[in-house]
């Protein structure tokens, strides 16, 4: 059964991507406004991500302020990072289009890379300080123009059973724009692929916290914001871990 699921997933992903190319090229030629193109591609990708979750047999157990993923507006979503599937699950669960800020290696990944380019992802070269500043500025501009942005402030996929410290620099996105921060926490997403190197039906947890309004809080420095959000994400992770 697992072999059938894996073969079905590979074939579906290939055909869904191949058949989507003409439409994505058409949108690129039709719309000078990237936002319209990104949004239409996002909703196409959302359907594919939901089908992928179904094919693998992933059960997403959602906790907390789930309704925050159904809100429209300009937010910064910030959470922990445990699997390459985290982004796919977020696309399936967050109703409105979102812009990801992720490592530059994603751009080169088969299938996934082209999709992320076509939904407006911003790619970060970790060792290039100048490029990192440009990425933060792009993210700030996205928030100012009404997009929502997703960050994984740990800076990498984490293999330990805890939430690691958050890098303060990424929270300039919120402090420079006064955007609300919506914390989220994943549990057990590494079970989907990373633990076995093949796709496995898994029950994963996704917990959402209430938004943090920086204007109403006493948090002014990015370091303070990072620590505060990290504690919330960590508490949600521990809650899910202790519930399983």
C-alpha positions in Angstrom: 0.0 0.0 0.0 2.8 2.4 0.9 4.6 1.6 -2.4 1.4 2.3 -4.3 1.0 5.6 -2.5 4.6 6.6 -3.3 4.3 5.7 -6.9 1.0 7.5 -7.2 2.4 10.6 -5.6 5.4 10.8 -7.9 3.2 10.3 -11.0 0.6 12.8 -9.8 3.2 15.5 -8.9 4.9 15.1 -12.3 1.7 15.2 -14.4 0.1 18.0 -12.3 3.2 20.1 -12.8 3.6 19.4 -16.5 -0.1 20.1 -17.2 0.1 23.3 -15.2 3.0 24.8 -17.2 1.0 26.2 -20.2 -1.4 28.0 -17.8 1.5 29.4 -15.7 3.2 30.6 -18.8 0.0 32.2 -20.0 -0.5 34.0 -16.7 3.1 35.3 -16.9 2.4 36.8 -20.3 -1.1 38.1 -19.5 -0.5 39.8 -16.2 2.0 42.6 -15.8 0.9 42.8 -12.2 2.8 40.0 -10.5 0.3 39.9 -7.6 -2.6 38.7 -9.8 -0.3 36.0 -11.3 1.0 34.9 -7.9 -2.5 34.6 -6.5 -3.9 32.5 -9.4 -0.9 30.2 -9.2 -1.2 30.0 -5.4 -4.8 28.7 -5.7 -3.8 26.1 -8.3 -1.0 25.0 -6.1 -3.3 24.8 -3.1 -5.4 22.2 -4.8 -2.3 20.2 -5.7 -1.0 20.3 -2.2 -4.3 19.1 -0.8 -4.3 16.2 -3.2 -0.7 15.4 -2.3 -1.7 15.3 1.4 -4.6 13.0 0.5 -2.5 10.7 -1.6 0.1 10.2 1.0 -2.5 9.7 3.8 -1.5 12.6 6.0 -3.9 13.5 8.8 -3.5 17.1 9.9 -4.6 17.5 13.5 -5.2 21.3 14.0 -5.2 23.0 17.4 -5.6 26.5 18.8 -6.8 29.5 16.9 -7.4 27.7 13.6 -9.6 30.5 12.4 -6.5 32.7 12.0 -5.5 30.7 8.9 -8.8 31.7 7.3 -8.4 35.5 7.8 -7.6 37.9 5.0 -5.0 40.6 5.5 -1.3 41.3 5.7 0.3 39.1 8.4 3.7 37.6 9.2 3.3 33.9 9.9 6.2 32.6 12.0 6.8 29.1 13.1 9.1 26.1 13.6 10.6 24.0 10.8 10.8 20.3 10.9 10.2 19.0 7.4 10.3 19.9 3.7 6.6 19.2 3.8 5.9 22.1 6.2 5.4 24.6 3.4 3.1 22.2 1.5 0.9 21.8 4.6 0.8 25.6 5.1 -0.3 26.2 1.5 -3.0 23.6 2.0 -4.2 25.1 5.2 -3.8 28.9 4.9 -6.7 30.2 2.8 -5.2 33.5 1.4 -2.1 33.6 -0.8 1.2 33.8 1.1 4.8 34.6 0.2 7.5 32.3 1.6 11.0 33.4 2.5 13.2 30.4 2.2 16.7 29.2 1.4 18.0 29.6 -2.1 18.4 25.8 -2.5 14.6 25.5 -2.9 14.8 27.4 -6.2 16.8 24.5 -7.6 14.6 21.7 -6.3 12.8 19.7 -9.0 9.0 20.5 -9.3 8.9 22.4 -6.0 11.4 25.1 -7.1 9.4 26.2 -10.2 6.1 26.4 -8.2 7.7 28.5 -5.4 9.0 30.9 -8.0 5.6 31.2 -9.6 3.9 32.0 -6.2 6.4 34.8 -5.6 8.7 33.2 -3.0 11.8 35.2 -1.9 15.0 33.2 -1.8 17.7 33.8 0.8 21.5 33.0 0.4 22.5 32.3 3.9 26.1 33.4 3.8 25.6 36.5 1.7 24.9 39.4 4.2 24.2 41.9 1.5 21.7 39.6 -0.2 20.1 38.9 3.2 19.4 42.6 3.8 17.8 42.8 0.3 15.6 39.8 1.1 14.4 41.5 4.3 13.7 44.6 2.4 11.7 42.7 -0.2 9.7 41.0 2.6 9.0 44.4 4.2 7.8 45.7 0.8 5.5 42.7 0.4 3.9 43.3 3.8 3.5 47.0 3.0 1.7 46.2 -0.2 -0.7 43.8 1.4 0.9 40.4 1.0 1.3 38.0 3.9 4.7 36.5 4.5 5.8 33.2 6.0 9.2 32.8 7.8 10.8 29.9 9.6 13.0 31.9 12.1 15.1 28.9 13.3 16.8 29.2 9.9 16.9 25.5 9.1 15.1 22.2 9.6 15.4 21.1 13.2 16.0 17.4 14.0 15.8 17.6 17.8 12.5 17.3 19.8 12.3 21.0 20.6 12.0 24.4 19.1 15.3 26.1 18.7 16.1 29.8 19.2 14.7 32.2 16.6 17.0 34.5 14.6 16.0 38.1 15.5 16.8 39.6 12.0 13.8 38.1 10.3 11.4 39.9 12.7 12.4 43.3 11.2 9.6 42.3 8.8 7.1 42.9 11.5 8.8 45.7 13.5 9.3 47.8 10.3 5.7 47.4 9.2 3.8 47.0 12.4 2.3 43.8 10.9 0.6 41.3 13.2 2.5 38.1 13.8 0.6 34.8 13.7 2.7 32.1 15.4 2.3 28.5 14.4 3.9 25.3 15.4 4.4 21.9 13.7 4.7 18.6 15.4 5.8 15.3 13.8 6.0 16.5 10.2 9.4 14.8 9.9 7.4 11.5 10.1 6.1 12.2 6.5 9.4 11.7 4.8 12.6 12.6 6.6 12.7 9.6 9.0 12.4 7.0 6.3 13.4 8.6 3.0 10.0 7.6 1.5 6.6 9.0 2.0 4.6 7.6 4.9 1.0 8.1 6.0 1.4 10.2 9.2 -0.6 12.1 11.8 0.9 15.5 12.2 0.0 18.4 14.5 -0.4 22.1 13.5 -1.2 24.6 16.3 -2.0 28.2 15.7 -1.7 31.0 18.2 -3.7 34.3 18.4 -2.0 37.2 16.6 0.6 39.4 18.2 -0.1 43.1 17.7 3.3 44.8 18.2 1.6 48.3 18.5 -0.3 47.1 21.6 2.6 45.2 23.1 5.8 46.4 24.9 8.0 44.6 22.3 10.1 47.1 20.5 13.4 45.3 19.8 13.7 42.4 17.3 15.5 40.3 19.8 12.6 40.7 22.3 10.0 39.9 19.6 12.0 36.8 18.5 12.3 35.5 22.0 8.6 36.1 22.7 7.4 34.4 19.6 9.8 31.5 20.1 8.3 30.8 23.6 4.8 30.7 22.1 5.8 28.4 19.3 7.7 26.2 21.8 4.8 26.0 24.2 2.5 24.9 21.4 5.0 22.3 20.3 5.3 20.9 23.9 1.5 20.8 24.2 1.2 18.7 21.0 4.1 16.5 22.1 2.6 15.8 25.5 -0.8 15.1 23.9 0.6 12.3 21.8 
